[in-house]
Amino acid sequence: MGQEYLSEQKYQSVKKGLVVLAVIVLLGFIICSYLFLLAPGLEKMKDAKNFNIPTAQDGEIQTIAIEEKYDKLEAELEEKYNILEKEIEDKYTKEMGKDGWFEESQIKAKEITELNKKRAEESMDLEFQRNTELIKVDSATDRSELEKTKIRSESLRDLSFGAFVIFFGLIVSGGILFAAFGRNIFAFQAQQVMPVAKEGIEKISPTFGTIAKDVTKGIKEGLKDKE
């Protein structure tokens, strides 16, 4: 006896395997979507919700703190160079009549000029740093709102892709399940169609019988006329 390829046992075995495969595929899509898209998206959404945007009052407090910090640094800078300048003055102070006074005056003037140059450079650096920090404070609100919008957009993007991945997984799993239950679906459709077809045949049958009788009668009458 040949091998039976369409046995009920084999059909049920294949159907069970396809159902298991569909479940595994769907779970795989859901898990991957959650790990790589949904979870990061939810975390970013939480970060965007808790993102702190500085208020005008916060800006004023930071501005005052920055001004006080750099006022103190400038005072320290001024004090440092005053001490250095006094050291130079003390080092080169000579009586008018002493030999070499003119030469020492030139050297002292040169050192004081270099000292003032360094003082100006450091003072400009401090002023630049002060202005940079003040600008950051002034633009902090706009930058924070932009950053919050960026985080929220990234969150929505991840969540949208995650939902799409799950939807695609549902389509793939649905296709596998349709293949698994195809025979059941077709059998159900046949059960729905057959009663309607049977009823139609039953309604049409008397009409066909009447037509057949009329045709037979006509044939018989025609044969009698020929005789």
QUIDA-V928979 format. One record per residue. PHI is phi in radians with two decimals (999 if undefined). OMEGA is omega as a letter, one per 30 degrees, with the letter a starting at -180 (none if undefined). D_LAST is the distance of its C-alpha to the last C-alpha in whole Angstrom. Layout:
PHI;OMEGA;D_LAST  PHI;OMEGA;D_LAST
This chain:
999;a;62  -1.22;l;62  -1.22;a;64  -1.61;a;62  -1.51;a;63  -1.96;l;61  -1.26;l;63  -1.09;a;64  -1.11;l;67  -1.18;l;67  -1.07;l;66  -1.13;l;68  -1.15;l;71  -1.14;l;70  -1.10;l;70  -1.09;l;73  -1.11;l;75  -1.18;l;73  -1.11;l;74  -1.08;l;78  -1.08;l;78  -1.07;l;76  -1.14;a;79  -1.10;l;82  -1.08;a;81  -1.12;l;81  -1.09;l;84  -1.10;l;86  -1.11;a;85  -1.14;a;86  -1.12;l;90  -1.10;l;90  -1.09;a;89  -1.20;a;92  -1.19;a;95  -1.75;a;94  -2.26;a;93  -1.17;a;93  -1.08;l;97  -1.06;l;98  -1.11;l;97  -1.15;l;98  -1.15;l;101  -1.16;l;102  -1.09;l;100  -1.14;l;103  -1.09;l;106  -1.14;a;104  -1.16;a;105  -1.61;a;108  -1.15;a;109  -1.59;l;113  -1.81;a;113  -1.06;l;117  -1.57;l;118  -1.09;l;120  -1.15;l;123  -1.05;l;122  -1.10;l;123  -1.13;l;126  -1.10;l;127  -1.14;l;127  -1.10;l;128  -1.08;a;131  -1.11;l;131  -1.15;l;131  -1.07;l;134  -1.11;a;136  -1.08;a;135  -1.38;l;136  -1.11;l;139  -1.14;l;141  -1.13;l;140  -1.16;l;141  -1.12;l;144  -1.14;l;145  -1.11;l;144  -1.10;l;147  -1.11;a;149  -1.07;a;149  -1.34;l;150  -1.12;l;153  -1.14;l;154  -1.11;l;153  -1.17;l;155  -1.14;l;158  -1.11;l;158  -1.16;l;158  -1.05;a;161  -1.16;a;163  -1.22;a;163  -1.92;l;164  -1.25;a;167  -2.35;l;170  -1.32;a;173  -1.02;a;173  -1.57;a;176  -1.37;a;175  -1.10;l;174  1.47;a;170  -1.10;a;169  -1.14;l;167  -1.11;a;165  -1.14;l;165  -1.11;l;163  -1.14;l;161  -1.12;a;160  -1.09;l;159  -1.08;l;158  -1.15;a;155  -1.16;l;154  -1.17;l;154  -1.10;l;152  -1.11;l;149  -1.13;l;150  -1.14;l;148  -1.11;l;146  -1.12;l;144  -1.05;a;145  -1.14;a;143  -1.11;a;140  -1.19;l;140  -1.14;l;140  -1.17;l;137  -1.09;l;135  -1.09;a;135  -1.14;l;134  -1.13;l;131  -1.13;l;130  -1.06;a;131  -1.12;l;129  -1.08;a;126  -1.19;l;126  -1.14;l;126  -1.14;l;123  -1.08;l;121  -1.15;a;122  -1.11;a;121  -1.69;a;117  -1.08;a;117  -1.12;a;115  -1.12;l;112  -1.13;l;112  -1.16;l;112  -1.12;l;109  -1.13;l;107  -1.15;l;108  -1.11;l;106  -1.10;l;103  -1.11;l;103  -1.11;l;103  -1.12;l;100  -1.12;l;98  -1.11;l;98  -1.12;l;97  -1.11;l;94  -1.11;l;93  -1.12;a;93  -1.14;l;92  -1.15;l;89  -1.13;l;88  -1.08;l;89  -1.12;l;86  -1.13;l;84  -1.07;l;84  -1.13;l;83  -1.08;l;80  -1.12;l;79  -1.08;l;80  -1.10;l;77  -1.13;a;75  -1.10;l;75  -1.11;l;75  -1.07;l;72  -1.09;l;70  -1.15;l;71  -1.14;l;70  -1.09;l;67  -1.15;a;67  -1.21;a;68  -1.83;a;66  -1.01;a;63  -1.12;l;60  -1.12;a;61  -1.16;l;61  -1.13;l;57  -1.12;l;56  -1.11;l;58  -1.08;l;55  -1.13;l;52  -1.13;l;53  -1.32;a;53  -1.48;a;50  -1.04;l;48  -1.04;l;48  -1.13;l;47  -1.11;l;44  -1.10;l;43  -1.10;l;43  -1.13;l;41  -1.12;l;39  -1.10;l;38  -1.28;a;38  -1.44;a;35  -0.99;l;33  -1.02;l;32  -1.11;l;31  -1.08;l;29  -1.12;l;27  -1.10;l;26  -1.08;a;25  -1.10;l;23  -1.09;l;21  -1.10;l;20  -1.12;l;19  -1.09;l;17  -1.07;l;16  -1.12;l;15  -1.11;a;13  -1.08;l;11  -1.13;l;10  -1.19;l;9  -1.17;l;7  -1.14;l;5  -1.11;a;5  -1.22;l;4  -1.17;none;0
